[in-house]
């Protein structure tokens, strides 16, 4: 089943999402890591994908600031 395997990438994605939410901003490097993860990593859980998509939504509506 797609998205049911948990691994290192899932842990890393969760750590990045947590850091972003605590800081209230996202660096370009974090943005690129999340973009790469969601586009290429089939090992992400559906929950990880949902959280990453929320980050992208927050950027789009201005709830998170993209910083250098």
ABEGO torsion letter per residue (X at the ends): XBGABBBAAAAAAAAAAAAAAAAGBBBAAAAAAAAAAAAABAABBAAAAAAAAAAAAAAAAGABBBBX
